[in-house]
Amino acid sequence: MTVSDLMQSMDYGPAPESAAEALAWLADRGGRFGHFIDGSFTDPRDGFEAKNPATGEGLATLTQATAGDVDAAVAAARKAQPKWARLSGHARARHLYALARLIQKHARLIAVLETLDNGKPIRESRDIDVPLAARHFYYHAGLAQLLARELPGHVPHGVCGQIIPWNFPFLMLAWKIAPALAAGNTVVLKPAEQTSLTALLFADLTREAGLPRGVVNILTGDGAVGERIVAHPGIDKIAFTGSTEVGRAIRIATAGSGKALSLELGGKSPYLVFEDADLDGAAEGLVDAIWLNQGQVCCAGSRLIVQEGIAETFHARLKARMTGLRIGDPMDKCIDIGAIINEGQRDRIAAMVAGGAAEGALFQPDCALPERGCWYPPTLITGLSPASRLMQEEIFGPVLVSTTFRTPAEAVQLANDTRYGLAASVWSQSIDVALDVAPKLAAGVVWVNGANMFDAAAGFGGLRESGFGREGGWEGLVEYLRPAGTPKPLKPLVAPANANAPEPADPLDRTAKLYVGGKQVRSDGGYSRAVHGARGRRLGHVSLGNRKDIRNAVEAARKAQPGWAAASAHNRAQVLYYIAENLSARAGEFAGRLHAMTGGQKAAATAEVEASIDRLFTWAAWADKAAGEIKAVPIRGTALAMNVPAGVIGVLCPDEAPLLGLVSVMGPAIAMGNACVLVPSETHPLAATDLYQVLDTSDVPGGVVNIVTGAHPTLADPLAAHMDVDAVWSFSSSDLSATIEHAAAGNLKRTWVNHGRARDWTGPAGEGRAFIRAATEVRTVWIPWGA
């Protein structure tokens, strides 16, 4: 064959990478591994075998962790944590820097061991996973250096339990461990039982880097080990990456425990191709989007949504590109698609394709699969309806499904027609189209004319059933921090009794209604209760809301929220200023109402009203000053970390500050573009029912603020369980944290609860960036430019 022939056919021979160094590393350790606890390896015990998915051959024997092993690892981490946290940021930065350098030094060994253990092509391990892991340690060394100056008043959670999946074993380890250590936490990490070897290699690196004993602990084993870590009382935070089903179980298991939680879960990411896109570029990008790591990627672009006029042409180009994909030995640097992780995953992929292929047209290139190992060919299924199971459920394999759209609005609707919200890609040569569509997609990460771009500086994470929390950037570091200090226990308030049954203050004996959709409405049940002042005087009646009232309020909020979010930040600020202005005009009336309800000094009631006006001004000021950041990522372009509204927020308001507490949660919610359903103070609700008269005269669009009065324990569950609520906050004096976190697991909505702890609503704790973070989601939009 001549050079000319080769240029025409583009055929080339194998380029195998040697596995000798990795196999020698395994042999030097006897092919048997214990756990890494308190700076050293335990003696190996019988457990399970690590296998090469490409050949089925055993690589090593790993030890199944017992309850005693988990206890020992947590104890070691707990013992090491105070000293590690007391180190200066610079000292922690030096350790992280050393780890980054060692990852680079041993990059080839790590990459080869990763490919042997995982089955992914060596090109991906070598060129993506290992360099990006080193980048995370470098970046977080910088965050550790700056932490004390940039985030004063924050402290680490303590001991972090971290559970990572098998698709990116070493990279996920870096994503989890680097921010935890930078923030001053210690770690108990469990890698997936299928892919534990590079985590054990990393344990060796921590010793070489001089990391103090107990700062990093690594346990191997199956899901039972993860369950023990999640349930362990010595763990302060859980960070999990894996399936939505397991993430939901973890949310339920940790409900009410006080443990911090971040979840990065599954996805069914849309890949939108518009008719003006660079079709060859979009086809090549799709190869990276869906066939990277054999499609075993949570953010894989597995749903192709292509404009109808170019669908046939684009599918033809894509099929031609699929025919050229090379599948085989992952240690060959010429291979595009490696092995599926194990037989069970391969069989699951095949079963899903077999069950849904009849709904569309199936295409698989004619390629020979190796006789040994776990393999599945690249697959395209076109012509599916949006409701098809294959369009809705995560396959987690090299399978692409496709449908078409006609207009940009339909494209957005189809893209968002999923319970997930992890990532999305938009392909268009028109900047108007791309930047119009990208912010409308319900995804934590959006790539414009690209796919699978990651960097330590840019936050990554999902919405909806793709989880909550971010990894990377300052937003990822904050996941491993909490406010300094220990709040005092919150004493439940008891509504004043009608001891002497005096005459009502208002001869009309008005019953305050609910406020839903901008209107005062009667409660569904028609029930009400008397509200008495501190001295037993009846001040009036308030409606008792129920589950249907919550439903009506959520429907009104959902209808109003998109329009309110689309309003300019300046417009939202003006409405907040107007609320403050109208509240100020009635300050004496509100102070009198507060004094009658709560008793105490009249000056205290006056001060609470003035503080509420001040707080409204604060959130009016923040409305146009919390848009997000530009991230310095290593591309010719940029990544925008946009603070977008969480959506519909349900709030159980504090009892101890009836007006100020309500204003302090309503203000950030609507300033950031959310709509809210507020359940006001259970003991002193009349301040809230007076406030909706202010809202009526302050240009607040109907449905942006909804108020449902009633018993917090009665309303907490339907509010937290409602599938159209995106976040729930509870500052109630009734400790409803466990109820809310458990109910929120249904659609994995975000929660912010007080765990029975008090908050000083008059001080800094009553406002600030914590409220902005709770009221927004960080959407990272990657925008490349130029050639």
C-alpha atoms as one frame of an Amber mdcrd trajectory, in Angstrom:
protein
   0.000   0.000   0.000   1.407   3.392  -1.015   1.333   6.647   0.873  -1.201
   7.912  -1.662  -3.447   4.931  -0.907  -3.196   5.580   2.806  -4.138   9.225
   2.320  -7.212   8.143   0.414  -8.349   5.413   2.810  -7.130   7.035   6.053
  -6.333   3.525   7.292  -3.565   3.144   9.796  -2.237   0.394  11.963  -2.523
  -0.135  15.691  -0.646   2.044  18.185  -0.792   0.075  21.424   0.152   1.635
  24.744   2.185  -0.604  27.018   0.490  -1.777  30.198   3.758  -2.957  31.729
   4.171  -0.103  34.217   0.641  -0.432  35.597   0.848  -4.214  35.792   4.180
  -3.896  37.596   2.588  -1.499  40.107  -0.115  -4.064  40.780   2.401  -6.899
  41.045   4.620  -4.944  43.452   1.669  -4.830  45.834   0.941  -8.502  45.461
  -2.228  -7.936  43.457  -4.182  -7.609  46.720  -5.286  -4.397  48.407  -6.721
  -3.421  51.737  -8.218  -0.051  52.580  -6.313   3.194  53.050  -7.061   4.365
  56.589  -5.147   6.868  58.733  -2.265   7.162  56.300  -1.551   3.487  55.680
  -2.991   0.446  53.957  -4.762  -2.191  56.001  -3.992  -5.858  55.472  -5.843
  -7.266  52.458  -8.762  -9.572  53.084 -10.906 -11.638  50.775 -13.350  -9.514
  48.896 -13.932  -9.082  45.182 -11.994  -8.972  41.953 -11.161  -5.944  39.832
 -11.506  -6.958  36.184 -10.439  -5.478  32.859 -13.725  -4.919  30.960 -11.957
  -5.255  27.627 -10.672  -8.766  28.319 -12.477 -10.075  31.373  -9.117 -10.777
  33.011  -8.609 -10.153  36.705  -6.354  -7.299  37.735  -6.365  -7.424  41.533
  -8.302  -8.550  44.579  -9.898  -5.820  46.655 -11.232  -5.882  50.199 -14.894
  -5.453  51.038 -15.187  -2.832  53.799 -17.000  -3.812  56.969 -18.824  -1.619
  59.451 -15.651  -1.655  61.537 -13.611  -0.384  58.601 -16.043   2.485  58.107
 -15.846   3.327  61.813 -12.052   3.298  61.699 -11.902   5.529  58.622 -14.371
   8.041  60.063 -12.481   8.064  63.384  -9.197   8.732  61.589 -10.768  11.531
  59.571 -12.377  13.032  62.676  -9.091  12.976  64.574  -7.190  14.625  61.716
  -9.779  17.260  60.803  -9.269  19.960  63.474  -5.533  20.152  62.861  -6.000
  20.148  59.081  -8.577  22.961  59.343  -6.261  24.992  61.586  -3.530  24.964
  58.965  -3.230  28.215  57.077  -4.719  28.360  53.615  -1.198  28.567  52.285
  -0.197  25.344  54.049  -3.167  23.475  52.593  -2.423  25.003  49.202   1.105
  23.576  49.292  -0.257  20.078  49.880  -2.745  20.422  47.023  -0.036  21.780
  44.762   2.153  18.803  45.625  -0.666  16.412  44.703  -1.162  18.197  41.375
   2.542  17.873  40.582   2.569  14.198  41.497  -0.440  13.535  39.260   1.477
  15.087  36.373   4.614  13.132  37.283   2.721   9.814  37.303   0.283  10.745
  34.523   1.137   7.812  32.283   0.795   5.251  35.087  -2.545   6.729  36.173
  -3.912   6.830  32.628  -2.924   3.247  31.816  -4.271   1.909  35.110  -7.528
   3.816  34.535  -7.984   2.307  31.089  -7.199  -1.210  32.296  -9.697  -0.882
  35.137 -12.440   1.061  33.345 -12.237   0.079  29.662 -12.196   3.623  28.282
  -9.800   4.450  25.419  -6.310   5.362  26.563  -6.572   8.619  24.584  -9.379
   9.758  26.855  -7.630   8.750  30.072  -4.378  10.334  28.931  -5.675  13.512
  27.261  -8.820  14.319  29.292  -9.146  12.633  32.657  -5.647  12.875  34.099
  -4.806  16.441  32.944  -8.177  17.679  34.183  -7.655  15.961  37.543  -4.306
  17.730  37.920  -5.966  21.004  36.942  -8.488  20.576  39.748  -5.784  20.219
  42.363  -3.882  23.215  40.988  -7.018  25.337  40.904  -8.096  24.388  44.402
  -4.633  25.056  45.724  -5.339  28.635  44.616  -8.748  28.630  46.285  -7.211
  27.379  49.532  -4.703  30.225  49.383  -7.458  32.831  48.951 -10.197  31.280
  51.077  -9.709  33.139  54.365  -9.649  36.534  52.646 -12.432  35.938  50.125
 -14.903  33.963  52.264 -14.479  35.200  55.826 -16.886  33.815  58.395 -16.937
  30.352  56.831 -15.604  27.096  58.255 -15.384  23.539  56.896 -18.179  21.072
  57.536 -15.780  18.581  59.108 -15.664  14.995  57.841 -16.953  14.443  54.307
 -18.221  11.122  53.019 -17.721  10.959  49.252 -19.079   8.291  46.915 -18.037
   8.295  43.265 -19.068   6.293  40.168 -17.204   4.056  37.769 -17.340   6.148
  34.599 -14.639   8.711  35.510 -12.964   7.157  38.554  -9.853   9.317  38.879
 -11.419  12.538  37.636 -14.409  12.200  39.981 -11.977  11.601  42.849 -10.247
  14.895  42.029 -13.574  16.738  41.710 -14.542  15.565  45.190 -11.293  15.546
  47.179  -9.706  18.789  45.938 -12.441  21.209  47.137 -12.987  19.257  50.355
  -9.329  19.525  51.318  -9.041  23.136  50.173 -11.888  24.076  52.505 -10.319
  22.296  55.495 -12.384  19.112  55.571 -11.113  15.562  55.817 -12.416  12.785
  53.597 -13.696   9.225  53.638 -14.050   8.282  49.972 -15.581   5.170  48.457
 -14.807   4.542  44.794 -17.082   2.348  42.722 -16.421  -1.339  43.313 -15.875
  -1.792  39.563 -13.110   0.834  39.374 -11.153   1.275  42.599  -7.557   0.917
  41.436  -6.701   4.533  40.602  -8.166   5.639  43.942  -5.737   3.262  45.666
  -2.934   4.639  43.524  -3.955   8.137  44.623  -3.664   6.962  48.221  -0.022
   6.172  47.487   0.402   9.679  46.079  -0.971  11.279  49.246   1.805   9.611
  51.217   4.403  10.768  48.705   2.986  14.304  48.962   3.321  14.245  52.756
  -0.394  14.652  53.413  -1.088  14.291  57.160  -2.412  10.954  58.327  -6.196
  10.632  58.306  -6.876  13.565  55.983  -7.756  11.212  53.109  -9.173   7.738
  53.740 -10.305   5.340  51.006 -12.603   2.356  51.469 -13.361  -0.210  48.786
 -16.516  -2.237  48.491 -20.026  -2.375  47.105 -23.090  -0.250  47.716 -23.453
  -1.493  51.277 -20.276   0.406  52.151 -21.763   3.565  50.680 -24.902   3.055
  52.756 -22.793   2.799  55.919 -20.961   5.999  55.050 -24.219   7.853  54.383
 -25.724   6.677  57.667 -22.632   7.155  59.832 -23.207   9.727  62.603 -19.587
  10.879  62.362 -20.040  12.190  58.801 -20.907  15.885  58.416 -21.396  16.080
  54.642 -22.207  13.625  51.887 -21.122  14.236  48.292 -22.445  11.700  45.800
 -22.168  11.236  42.057 -24.224   8.451  40.537 -27.712   7.445  39.524 -30.843
   9.440  40.307 -32.391   6.452  42.065 -29.503   6.151  44.523 -29.377   9.931
  44.942 -33.048   9.941  45.936 -32.391   7.185  48.468 -29.527   9.217  49.957
 -31.759  12.299  50.217 -34.288  10.240  52.157 -31.647   8.587  54.338 -30.094
  11.926  55.358 -33.392  13.783  55.855 -33.395  15.579  59.196 -29.865  14.468
  60.074 -28.309  17.899  59.588 -25.763  16.503  57.142 -24.915  18.746  54.218
 -25.624  17.074  50.889 -24.657  17.592  47.271 -25.827  15.298  44.482 -24.626
  15.056  40.880 -26.953  12.579  39.240 -28.161  11.310  35.893 -29.052  13.157
  32.726 -30.673  12.947  29.329 -28.980  15.921  27.745 -30.362  17.528  24.572
 -28.129  18.270  21.575 -29.844  20.952  19.480 -28.761  21.407  15.866 -30.243
  24.388  14.011 -30.432  24.640  10.240 -27.703  27.301  10.107 -25.219  25.194
  12.080 -21.868  24.000  10.768 -23.157  20.499  10.090 -19.740  18.838   9.855
 -18.683  20.505  13.093 -21.935  19.526  14.764 -21.509  15.903  13.648 -17.962
  15.817  14.991 -19.094  17.448  18.223 -21.776  14.801  18.545 -19.115  12.097
  18.435 -17.601  13.678  21.550 -20.999  14.293  23.104 -22.369  10.743  22.975
 -19.517   8.344  22.249 -16.995   9.708  24.718 -16.373   6.951  27.268 -18.780
   4.684  25.341 -21.651   7.015  26.210 -21.210   6.199  29.898 -21.332   9.878
  30.784 -24.039  11.525  32.890 -24.005  14.638  30.678 -23.771  12.744  27.381
 -25.599  14.462  24.526 -27.867  11.453  24.159 -30.944  13.263  22.712 -30.329
  14.687  19.250 -32.954  17.323  18.416 -32.329  18.533  14.874 -34.216  21.086
  12.786 -36.576  19.380  10.394 -35.251  20.910   7.171 -31.738  19.526   7.646
 -32.541  16.334   9.547 -32.079  13.950   6.624 -28.799  15.560   5.568 -27.452
  15.683   9.101 -28.389  12.082   9.859 -26.624  10.973   6.666 -23.426  12.781
   7.658 -23.651  11.380  11.134 -24.065   7.816   9.885 -21.034   8.237   7.642
 -19.033   9.448  10.632 -20.275   6.534  12.750 -19.075   4.094  10.102 -15.560
   5.425  10.606 -15.523   5.010  14.377 -13.021   2.453  15.596 -14.056   0.068
  18.378 -11.655  -2.285  20.092  -8.732  -2.604  22.484  -8.831   0.513  24.700
  -5.050   0.389  25.063  -4.738   1.175  21.353  -4.267   4.930  20.886  -6.176
   4.707  17.585  -9.391   3.438  19.194 -12.468   5.682  19.485 -14.797   3.434
  21.509 -13.684   1.106  24.253 -15.389  -1.476  26.419 -18.608  -1.256  28.445
 -17.887  -1.468  32.173 -19.361  -4.978  32.691 -21.781  -7.541  31.363 -24.685
  -6.239  33.418 -24.422  -2.727  31.973 -23.984  -4.046  28.438 -27.059  -6.255
  28.780 -29.084  -3.335  30.155 -28.142  -1.199  27.144 -29.037  -3.989  24.721
 -32.390  -4.597  26.426 -33.364  -0.926  26.317 -32.459  -0.665  22.627 -34.341
  -3.857  21.802 -37.394  -2.638  23.663 -37.545   0.762  21.970 -35.956   0.334
  18.552 -39.269  -0.590  16.937 -40.510   2.946  17.557 -37.903   4.408  15.171
 -35.241   3.566  12.614 -32.208   1.750  14.064 -28.730   2.235  12.607 -25.582
   0.468  13.758 -22.449   0.488  11.602 -21.150  -2.851  10.383 -18.206  -3.248
  12.712 -16.617  -6.342  14.172 -16.651  -6.493  17.956 -13.856  -8.205  19.868
 -14.649 -11.743  20.950 -13.637 -11.183  24.578 -14.839  -8.441  26.878 -17.921
  -6.225  27.070 -18.772  -4.312  23.903 -21.677  -2.512  22.314 -21.595  -0.772
  18.927 -22.339   2.915  18.366 -26.073   3.181  17.774 -28.448   5.783  16.309
 -32.244   5.573  16.517 -34.114   8.250  14.555 -37.765   9.214  14.258 -38.672
   8.797  17.905 -41.493  10.693  19.575 -40.651  12.895  22.575 -42.608  10.523
  24.820 -40.598   7.466  23.811 -38.932   5.661  26.695 -35.594   5.949  24.911
 -36.068   9.728  24.687 -36.904  10.022  28.367 -34.740   7.498  30.213 -30.989
   7.524  30.629 -29.448   4.613  28.696 -25.851   5.245  29.804 -24.309   3.665
  26.752 -23.220   4.490  23.166 -26.810   5.003  22.033 -28.053   8.240  20.441
 -31.768   8.880  19.944 -33.169  11.573  17.691 -36.236  13.651  16.934 -36.875
  16.858  14.998 -38.172  20.385  15.563 -39.371  23.238  13.388 -38.990  26.470
  15.381 -36.620  27.617  18.149 -39.531  27.708  20.581 -40.334  24.076  19.808
 -36.656  23.182  20.186 -36.606  24.641  23.693 -39.849  22.876  24.583 -38.511
  19.509  23.415 -35.160  20.047  25.110 -36.819  20.805  28.443 -39.269  17.905
  28.161 -37.356  15.745  30.616 -37.142  15.173  34.349 -33.410  15.792  34.165
 -31.478  19.034  33.834 -27.743  18.411  33.727 -26.337  19.666  30.414 -27.255
  20.750  26.874 -25.570  21.704  23.606 -26.717  24.326  21.099 -25.316  24.390
  17.566 -25.922  27.463  15.430 -23.766  29.887  13.473 -26.141  32.685  14.487
 -25.113  34.270  17.763 -28.670  35.601  18.095 -30.124  32.093  17.980 -27.484
  30.507  20.205 -27.602  33.138  22.945 -31.386  33.350  22.800 -31.852  29.598
  23.223 -29.044  28.773  25.681 -30.437  30.633  28.734 -33.872  29.090  28.164
 -32.633  25.526  28.554 -33.267  23.871  31.906 -29.729  22.663  32.421 -26.899
  23.402  34.805 -24.383  23.553  31.939 -24.962  24.683  28.352 -22.330  24.401
  25.615 -22.601  26.594  22.522 -21.123  24.915  19.435 -19.366  22.352  21.576
 -19.870  19.541  24.049 -18.252  18.055  27.133 -16.122  21.082  27.960 -15.024
  21.026  31.588 -12.687  23.039  33.762 -12.018  23.425  37.466 -12.887  27.133
  37.271 -16.386  26.531  35.872 -19.075  25.032  38.069 -20.663  21.773  36.932
 -23.927  20.351  38.252 -27.584  19.898  37.523 -31.171  20.897  38.112 -34.302
  18.884  38.672 -33.599  15.160  39.022 -30.001  15.674  37.942 -29.320  16.769
  41.506 -28.165  19.921  43.255 -24.883  21.507  44.186 -21.943  22.433  41.985
 -18.435  21.077  41.494 -15.712  23.476  40.412 -15.271  27.220  40.845 -16.039
  29.198  43.968 -19.577  27.837  43.825 -18.184  24.314  44.199 -15.961  25.300
  47.115 -18.909  26.800  49.007 -20.487  23.325  49.019 -17.769  22.319  51.482
 -18.188  25.296  53.829 -20.757  26.474  56.358 -21.202  29.709  58.324 -18.996
  29.891  61.391 -20.556  29.468  64.808 -23.315  27.270  66.192 -26.796  28.823
  66.180 -28.827  28.513  69.343 -31.758  26.092  69.471 -34.993  27.701  68.330
 -37.724  27.655  70.929 -41.148  26.916  69.442 -43.570  29.775  69.884 -47.030
  29.093  71.218 -49.940  31.148  69.956 -51.421  33.304  72.732 -54.564  31.874
  74.272 -57.870  33.722  74.605 -57.742  33.694  78.379 -60.390  36.301  79.204
 -62.332  36.408  75.927 -62.524  40.226  75.707 -64.305  42.057  72.918 -62.535
  41.943  69.542 -60.400  44.906  68.607 -62.129  45.189  65.255 -65.927  45.380
  65.562 -66.231  43.913  62.033 -64.249  40.856  63.185 -62.554  40.508  59.773
 -61.302  37.080  58.645 -58.122  37.500  56.630 -58.166  35.546  53.372 -55.363
  33.835  51.501 -53.446  35.698  48.795 -53.184  33.634  45.601 -52.512  34.825
  42.079 -52.703  38.474  43.126 -56.168  38.083  44.651 -57.576  37.613  48.118
 -59.323  34.239  48.089 -61.164  32.093  50.592 -59.486  28.926  51.789 -60.634
  25.685  50.207 -61.787  24.204  53.484 -63.518  27.344  54.692 -61.971  26.974
  58.132 -60.403  29.757  60.141 -59.004  30.333  63.591 -58.933  33.274  65.937
 -55.688  35.208  66.338 -55.056  36.630  69.794 -52.605  39.211  70.963 -49.997
  38.764  73.656 -52.543  39.752  76.329 -55.251  37.432  75.077 -57.203  40.042
  73.108 -58.737  38.672  69.919 -57.295  40.561  66.958 -59.249  38.823  64.209
 -59.420  35.538  62.355 -57.117  33.978  59.797 -57.904  31.352  57.175 -56.532
  27.837  57.559 -55.029  26.727  54.291 -54.862  23.096  53.208 -53.271  20.927
  50.526 -55.541  22.262  47.782 -54.710  25.859  48.721 -51.017  25.018  48.387
 -51.742  23.493  44.992 -53.574  26.614  43.841 -50.799  28.872  45.091 -48.118
  26.802  43.347 -50.098  26.881  40.088 -50.316  30.666  40.304 -46.614  30.935
  41.065 -45.654  28.621  38.209 -47.726  30.645  35.779 -46.256  33.955  36.903
 -42.607  32.995  37.316 -41.394  32.921  33.676 -42.693  36.434  32.996 -41.259
  37.773  36.248 -37.882  36.171  35.529 -37.913  37.711  32.050 -38.398  41.192
  33.509 -35.223  43.221  33.756 -33.365  43.201  37.052 -33.849  46.956  37.172
 -37.610  46.477  36.900 -37.622  43.944  39.742 -35.596  46.379  41.845 -38.099
  49.159  41.212 -40.956  46.942  42.405 -39.063  46.143  45.613 -38.386  49.827
  46.209 -42.095  50.487  45.665 -43.043  47.825  48.225 -40.690  49.498  50.694
 -42.175  52.909  49.926 -45.730  51.725  50.507 -44.771  49.849  53.653 -43.103
  53.005  54.952 -46.304  54.967  54.358 -48.131  52.524  56.649 -45.300  51.986
  59.127 -47.337  53.111  62.136 -50.178  50.725  61.302 -47.796  47.767  60.908
 -45.944  48.640  64.116 -49.248  48.718  65.955 -50.242  45.345  64.544 -46.897
  43.808  65.535 -47.111  45.247  69.033 -50.659  43.933  69.480 -49.652  40.437
  68.342 -46.299  40.021  70.042 -46.452  42.361  73.057 -43.207  43.811  74.357
 -42.051  47.351  73.850 -43.694  49.448  71.147 -40.211  50.562  70.147 -39.340
  46.958  69.230 -42.322  46.732  66.889 -41.392  50.056  65.291 -37.816  48.844
  64.875 -38.988  45.649  63.140 -40.971  47.646  60.611 -38.018  49.942  59.929
 -35.731  46.915  59.592 -38.186  45.403  57.096 -38.097  48.567  54.979 -34.303
  48.525  55.148 -34.268  44.852  54.120 -36.457  45.575  51.089 -34.009  48.275
  50.044 -31.186  45.755  50.416 -32.800  43.287  48.064 -33.773  46.010  45.624
 -30.081  46.935  45.601 -29.016  43.318  45.001 -31.542  42.694  42.206 -29.253
  43.990  39.456 -25.919  43.153  41.088 -25.930  39.369  41.368 -25.942  38.328
  37.720 -22.931  35.989  37.913 -19.316  35.814  36.794 -17.115  35.304  33.766
 -14.863  32.282  34.254 -11.281  32.103  33.039 -11.416  28.730  31.289  -8.722
  27.376  28.953 -10.560  27.812  25.654 -10.640  30.482  22.981 -13.812  31.896
  24.431 -15.335  32.100  27.871 -17.735  30.466  30.290 -20.497  32.542  31.832
 -21.579  31.462  35.312 -25.073  32.952  35.262 -27.192  33.213  38.396 -30.624
  32.175  37.144 -33.784  31.938  39.284 -34.403  28.678  41.098 -38.043  28.887
  39.929 -40.905  28.478  42.390 -39.782  28.664  46.018 -41.941  27.570  48.932
 -41.085  29.102  52.311 -42.184  28.422  55.871 -41.524  31.818  57.421 -40.120
  32.417  60.913 -42.410  32.928  63.866 -40.075  35.069  65.935 -39.951  37.944
  63.423 -43.424  37.940  61.792 -42.839  40.838  59.389 -39.058  41.069  59.119
 -38.679  37.317  58.674 -41.251  37.207  55.885 -39.718  40.204  54.106 -36.233
  38.702  54.512 -37.197  35.581  52.553 -39.594  37.190  50.095 -37.068  39.882
  49.145 -34.259  37.674  47.796 -36.706  35.259  46.204 -38.407  37.858  44.035
 -35.283  40.001  43.557 -33.617  37.051  41.807 -36.641  36.414  39.561 -38.442
  33.653  41.448 -42.095  33.364  42.369 -42.854  32.266  45.905 -45.460  30.590
  48.077 -45.119  31.939  51.611 -46.565  30.299  54.692 -46.307  33.145  57.217
 -45.724  32.952  60.936 -48.123  30.439  62.412 -48.410  32.312  65.710 -48.495
  35.872  64.340 -49.883  35.703  60.784 -51.706  39.034  60.557 -48.575  40.968
  59.600 -48.492  38.888  56.404 -52.182  39.314  55.649 -51.777  43.067  56.091
 -48.734  43.002  53.793 -50.617  41.682  50.791 -52.541  44.957  50.761 -49.152
  46.633  50.270 -48.301  44.172  47.491 -51.575  44.987  45.737 -50.549  48.644
  45.470 -46.884  48.067  44.584 -47.040  46.704  41.024 -46.215  43.137  42.074
 -47.551  40.923  39.257 -50.238  38.489  40.336 -48.801  35.135  41.338 -45.253
  36.328  42.031 -46.007  36.381  45.764 -48.624  34.033  47.213 -49.510  33.785
  50.902 -51.195  30.744  52.444 -51.836  30.969  56.174 -52.191  27.924  58.353
 -50.402  25.391  60.516 -46.803  24.803  59.459 -46.854  21.031  60.162 -49.979
  20.697  58.025 -48.654  22.655  55.049 -44.993  21.588  55.090 -45.453  18.194
  53.457 -47.674  19.231  50.513 -45.411  22.196  49.834 -42.204  20.163  49.909
 -43.695  17.253  47.957 -45.220  19.364  45.167 -43.538  18.470  41.882 -43.860
  22.027  40.554 -41.953  23.539  43.475 -38.245  23.925  42.757 -36.941  24.757
  46.236 -38.249  24.780  49.799 -36.950  26.855  52.713 -38.026  26.381  56.301
 -37.325  28.791  59.149 -40.322  27.640  61.178 -40.080  27.334  64.934 -41.594
  23.879  64.436 -38.707  21.578  63.554 -39.935  20.325  60.199 -36.527  19.761
  58.604 -36.828  15.981  58.365 -40.359  16.204  56.942 -39.306  18.678  54.270
 -36.093  16.932  53.228 -37.866  13.588  53.013 -40.770  14.955  50.966 -38.402
  16.894  48.699 -36.803  13.650  47.531 -39.712  13.140  45.135 -38.244  15.428
  42.490 -34.970  16.104  44.331 -35.733  19.775  44.831 -33.293  21.916  46.770
 -33.978  22.514  50.451 -32.746  25.060  52.985 -33.901  24.186  56.491 -32.984
  25.333  59.986 -32.819  21.984  61.838 -34.450  23.646  64.809 -31.807  26.379
  65.044 -32.422  30.088  65.450 -31.391  32.835  63.047 -30.791  36.466  63.942
 -33.093  38.172  61.458 -31.984  41.637  62.550 -28.301  41.036  61.843 -26.081
  39.881  58.965 -27.536  36.368  59.146 -30.864  37.779  57.959 -29.520  38.829
  54.564 -26.518  38.368  52.288 -25.067  35.966  49.778 -26.430  32.842  51.440
 -29.895  33.991  50.373 -28.678  34.717  46.844 -27.182  31.233  46.578 -30.425
  29.683  47.834 -32.563  31.737  45.426 -30.510  31.031  42.302 -28.992  28.225
  40.292 -25.601  28.659  38.652 -25.954  27.961  34.921 -22.581  27.711  33.189
 -22.785  28.688  29.515 -19.658  27.918  27.494 -19.189  30.246  24.520 -16.231
  29.558  22.219 -15.330  32.061  19.543 -12.977  32.400  16.620 -11.116  29.630
  14.867
